[in-house]
């Protein structure tokens, strides 16, 4: 009975994974075609172009990359750092428990 449950669970996981991969690949745009989001009527008014031109002055950063990461996406970067820190702490705790049990 346990072997049947394991086989069923494995089949469900593989089917779900295959469906997710299929859904992602079918909904992705063609490689290299990035849609520009425009603010105004022309392509020169695209958001990316405005960020390239105005980011260092608006945020006070030294370059465009720093201004995007810390100025425009600061909360996102803080969240990513928090997730990374939590993952490292979790791995350290797992290794510590494994070492004590030996």
C-alpha positions in Angstrom: 0.0 0.0 0.0 2.8 2.4 0.8 4.5 1.8 -2.5 1.2 2.7 -4.3 1.0 5.9 -2.4 4.6 6.8 -3.1 4.1 6.1 -6.8 0.9 8.1 -6.9 2.6 11.0 -5.1 5.5 10.9 -7.5 3.1 10.8 -10.5 1.2 13.8 -9.1 4.4 15.8 -8.5 5.8 15.0 -12.0 2.5 15.8 -13.7 2.2 19.1 -11.8 5.8 20.0 -12.7 5.2 19.2 -16.4 2.0 21.3 -16.4 3.8 24.2 -14.8 6.7 24.1 -17.3 4.3 23.8 -20.2 2.2 26.7 -19.0 5.3 28.9 -18.6 6.8 28.0 -22.0 3.5 28.6 -23.8 2.9 32.0 -22.3 6.4 33.4 -22.7 7.0 36.0 -25.4 9.4 35.1 -28.2 13.1 35.2 -27.3 14.5 38.7 -27.6 11.2 40.5 -28.0 10.8 42.7 -24.9 7.7 44.8 -25.0 8.5 48.5 -24.3 6.0 50.1 -21.9 5.4 53.6 -23.2 4.4 56.6 -21.1 3.5 58.9 -24.0 2.8 58.4 -27.7 6.3 57.7 -29.1 9.0 55.1 -28.4 11.2 57.8 -27.0 8.8 58.1 -24.1 9.5 54.5 -22.9 10.0 54.0 -19.2 13.4 52.4 -19.7 14.6 55.4 -21.7 13.4 57.8 -19.0 15.1 55.8 -16.3 18.4 55.8 -18.2 18.3 59.5 -18.7 17.0 60.6 -15.2 17.9 57.9 -12.7 21.1 59.2 -11.3 19.8 62.8 -10.8 16.5 61.6 -9.3 18.0 59.2 -6.8 21.4 60.8 -6.2 23.2 57.5 -6.9 26.5 57.2 -8.7 25.2 55.3 -11.7 22.1 53.9 -13.3 22.4 50.4 -11.9 22.8 51.6 -8.3 19.9 54.0 -8.7 17.6 51.3 -9.9 18.6 48.7 -7.3 18.6 51.1 -4.3 16.4 54.0 -5.4 13.6 52.5 -7.4 13.6 48.9 -6.1 14.8 49.4 -2.6 12.0 47.5 -0.8 12.4 44.6 -3.3 16.1 44.5 -2.6 15.5 44.5 1.1 13.0 41.6 0.7 15.5 39.6 -1.3 18.2 40.2 1.3 15.8 39.1 4.0 14.9 35.9 2.2 18.6 35.1 1.6 19.5 35.7 5.3 16.6 33.5 6.4 17.7 30.7 4.1 21.3 30.9 5.4 20.1 30.8 9.0 17.9 27.8 8.2 20.7 25.9 6.7 23.0 26.7 9.6 20.3 25.5 12.0 19.9 22.2 10.1 23.6 21.5 10.1 23.8 22.3 13.8 21.0 19.9 14.6 22.6 17.2 12.4 26.0 17.6 14.1 24.4 17.3 17.6 22.6 14.1 16.8 25.7 12.3 15.7 
